[in-house]
């Protein structure tokens, strides 16, 4: 499965979360590190849901970047 991951850059770190998996979030010093950690977090999150007998959200079928002109 492939989940949409949102990566945000802060003043001194990066954060990432998965909209389809509430609570699946990570933070790290670098973008490469946050990408590695979110991949691991997704796997652990889904594993935990399975162990608890909770439903696993399927990935949203679409994700699109839309450019807007804001002055």
Beta strands, then each sheet from edge to edge (+ up, - down):
strand 1: 6-9
strand 2: 14-17
strand 3: 25-28
sheet 1: 1+ 2- 3+
end
